[in-house]
Amino acid sequence: MACFFLNALWLSHFTATSAIGRGLQQTFAALHQQRGGLVSCAFDTVDLPTFIGEVSGVDAVQLPSQLFAFDCRNNRLALLGLQQDGFADAVAAASNKYGAQRVGVFIGTSTSGILQTELAYRRLDPASGALPADFNYGTTHNTFSVADFTRHYLGLNGPAVVVSSACSSSAKVFASARRMMAAGLIDAAVVGGVDSLCLTTLYGFNSLGLISTQACRPFDTTRDGISIGEAAAFALLERVPEQLDENAVLLLGVGESSDAHHMSSPHPEGLGARMAMQDALTMACLDAADIDYINLHGTATQSNDAAESKAISTLFGPNTACSSTKGATGHTLGAAGGMGAVICALALRHGLLPAGLNTQQLDPALPLNYLLQNREQPVNRVLSNSFGFGGTNCSLIFGRAGSGV
């Protein structure tokens, strides 16, 4: 028990907004009903036969007038996410408790506001080729923009960091925040991920041959690529108080690795994935058998699903229940780790192991206990995987406060 509380942090509040809903109530309802949010792509001028997970209403979001310089799709999506589930109010209470300078902001993203640059290039001056005068790279496209906007909107002036390590970005922010809290530099942290749709990712992944023409089918025999989504997911991390409800959600362990096998392909044996999961178990003082459910990275590409399956099989064997929720939300890239964290928190809170949607015929070469239907049971500890380009991997373990070790 001493190890448990030594390493744990409390997710005092959390929220998520994606193609399956705004906030926790809609998100859980979609998971419980096994209802996905992927639709045929009609985003902007994109002409690709693929499915996407688009958040409705983002274009209608208006930033506060004093923050208008930050206006772009990514920051509008961030604002939409921050407005759900009383999250901004919870951060305000933490700011009053600890001081605005003692609450950090750690956000993961991959492309930030790059759509704003794409739109600006459509308005180049025909004579000089100059970008339009109203384009502001620093507060929109710039990777740091989303953390800068978040801290301004929330009225915080502590450390602010963006992690951009591809699809592991918003899992790794939990590790960054944990280290800063352990060092005594901050007392609480807003962590999460925001990534929004843009032409760069849609056409970029298509050029790599990684986009499916159907709604993605993780771990299916006929899987053929990802469906890109967008999301904003946030959590407020605090130290574990002396008195805590037994159903409170705790961050128990974090594992990171960088196997650097290839720029865009995972290590074929899942080496880095296995290292990250093992390190998370070690930090949490847990064995593989202690994990009730694994939220897989599960992108639905041939190589990624095969490599993750090998890593899971080696470490956990064939019995641990697992699924990928990207069949519901799409692959939200830099926000995927944050979405996975919130889905795991909902699994712990409601005793629901969510099914993997769209998958019809499980690949027999991947020996996993993959859930094709929801399972309702007591859930004490769960693991969430996020693996990115370049072999940058992160695994997070969450648990109920009353589960012990």
Buried (B, 14 or more C-beta within 10 A) or exposed (E): EEEBBEBBBBBBBBBBBBBBBBBBEBBBEBBBEBEBBBBEBEBBEBEBEBBBBBBEEBEEBEBEEEBEBBBBBBBBBBBBBBBBBEBBEBBBBBBEEBBBEBBBBBBBBBBBBBBBBBBBEEEEEEEEEEBEEEBBEEBBBBBBBBBBBBBBBBEBBBBBBBBBBBBBBBBBBBBBBBEBBEEEEBBBBBBBBBBBBBBBBBEBBBEEEBBBEBBBBBBBEEBBBBBBBBBBBBBBBBEBEEEBEEEBBBBBBBBBBBBEBEEEBBBEBBBBBBBBBBBBBEBBBBEBEBBBBBBBBBBBBEBBBBBBBBBBBBBBEEEBBBBBBBBBBBBBBBBBBBBBBBBBBBBBBBBBBBBBBBBEEBBEEBBBBBBBEBBEEEBBBBBBBBBBBBBBBBBBBBBBBEBEB
